[in-house]
Amino acid sequence: MFTLGKKRKLIWFLVILFSTLSHGILDAMTSGGKGVGFFIPFDNNRFFFPFRDIKVSPIGVERFFSERGIQVLLSEFKYIFIPCFIVLGVRGLVFKLKDRYYNEM
């Protein structure tokens, strides 16, 4: 259920925090750009991770809806969406097994 309010502030904070952190990490795994400035404004160096298989999305609507755009979507599906669904599936399985275990007691 999608709820806002005082009860869910910690959850919303954690979602935004992890979204912000993961954005830079995923950008450092892409195949283009100038790198990620993890330590700006303290250090102006930009960084990439050794693993750089996530394709960079082309800029512009016409370029996005092209063969290159399809390659980008497949790359993101492979390296972002599938791992997220696996994590969510394992989480759901753990909660289901935990509920079954506690209901049998």
C-alpha positions, 0 to 999 in steps of 0.5 A: 500500500502506498502511504505517506505520513509520519509513520513512513518517514524512515522508509521514505528516507531510506528509499531516497538515500539508496536511490541516490547512492545507487545512481552514482554507482550505476553511472560508474558502470556505464560505457560512456560519459566523463566518469562520476565525481564521487568526491566533488567538491573535495576532489574533482577527479572522476571515476569509472568502475572496471565493470562498464557493461551498462550501455549509455542511453542515447540523448534525444527521442529519435535516437532513443527509439532506434536500434541503439536504444533497444540495445540500451534497454536490453543492457539495463534489463540484464544488469538492473531489472533482473537482479532487482527482481531476483532480490525482490523474489528472494525477499518475498520468499523469505517473508513467506517462509517466515510467516509459514514457520511462525503460523505453524508454531 
